[in-house]
Amino acid sequence: MFTRHKTGEQMSATGSLKIVRKANLAACARRLDVLVDGKKIGNVGNGKEEYFELSPGKHIVQVKLLAKSEPLDMDFPADSSVELECGISPRFWPRTLAIFAMVLLWQFGKHFVPGLVASIVIVLLIVWAIVASFRAGGTYYLKRVNRIQAGR
């Protein structure tokens, strides 16, 4: 499961990083990019799991499609494995439904709530909801499933 590389007299060990993506209807046809220290190392499909090798040390792990998850700081020791879970943030659906409701209100509510002020408030709320979705953690989450385990 672990790969060891010899460089001169030293031996460096890598560890296993398992990313499990929860199945969800949103973005089900798209793969989430896996970022380690800001660099893409691979991707994971809807309802799938992928394995990656990580060098020992401190790493920042995120997933990304259009927006990134909040960064997960990890201190990854040699010969270890860790499992992370990712998926749609619990904040995504309520915000999406709120955007949909505000668009409907804007289109059909003009007959019930006339006025420029009401339109401006609805537009500002729609813009806020969209911007909040693209902030880190607004659309996707990433969390540790198990503790770092040494060796196997």
Residue pairs with C-beta under 8 A, 6 or more apart in sequence:
1 16
1 81
1 152
2 13
2 14
2 15
2 16
2 53
2 79
2 151
2 152
3 14
3 53
4 11
4 12
4 13
4 14
5 11
5 12
5 14
12 55
12 56
12 78
13 56
13 78
13 79
14 53
14 54
14 55
14 56
14 78
15 53
15 54
15 56
15 76
15 77
15 78
15 79
15 80
15 81
15 82
16 51
16 52
16 53
16 54
16 80
16 81
16 82
17 36
17 51
17 52
17 53
17 54
17 61
17 76
17 81
17 82
17 84
18 49
18 50
18 51
18 52
18 81
18 82
18 83
18 84
19 34
19 44
19 49
19 50
19 51
19 52
19 63
19 83
19 84
19 85
19 86
20 44
20 49
20 83
20 84
20 85
20 86
20 145
21 32
21 44
21 45
21 46
21 47
21 48
21 49
21 63
21 85
21 86
21 87
22 47
22 85
22 86
22 87
22 88
23 46
23 47
24 46
24 87
24 88
26 88
26 92
26 93
27 46
27 65
27 88
28 46
29 46
30 46
30 65
31 43
31 44
31 45
31 46
32 43
32 44
32 63
32 64
32 65
32 86
32 140
33 40
33 42
33 43
33 63
33 64
33 65
34 40
34 41
34 42
34 43
34 44
34 50
34 52
34 61
34 62
34 63
35 41
35 61
35 62
35 63
35 64
35 68
36 52
36 54
36 59
36 60
36 61
37 59
37 60
38 60
41 52
42 50
42 52
43 50
44 50
44 63
44 86
54 76
55 76
56 76
56 77
56 78
56 80
57 75
57 76
58 73
58 74
58 75
58 76
59 73
59 74
59 76
60 71
60 72
60 73
60 74
61 71
61 72
61 74
61 84
61 142
62 68
62 69
62 70
62 71
62 72
62 136
62 142
63 69
63 86
63 140
63 142
64 140
65 139
65 140
66 134
66 139
67 133
67 134
67 135
67 136
67 138
67 139
67 140
68 136
68 137
68 140
69 86
69 89
69 136
69 137
69 140
69 141
69 142
70 136
70 137
70 141
70 142
71 136
72 84
72 142
72 143
72 144
74 82
74 144
74 148
75 148
76 82
76 148
77 148
77 150
79 150
79 151
80 148
80 149
80 150
80 151
81 148
81 149
81 152
82 144
82 146
82 147
82 148
82 149
83 144
83 145
83 146
84 142
84 143
84 144
84 145
85 142
85 143
85 144
85 145
86 140
86 141
86 142
86 143
87 140
87 141
88 139
88 140
88 141
89 137
89 138
89 139
89 140
89 141
90 141
91 132
91 137
91 138
92 133
92 138
92 139
95 129
95 132
95 133
95 138
96 133
98 125
98 129
99 126
99 129
99 130
102 122
102 125
102 126
102 129
103 126
105 113
105 122
106 119
106 122
106 123
106 126
109 118
109 122
110 119
132 138
133 139
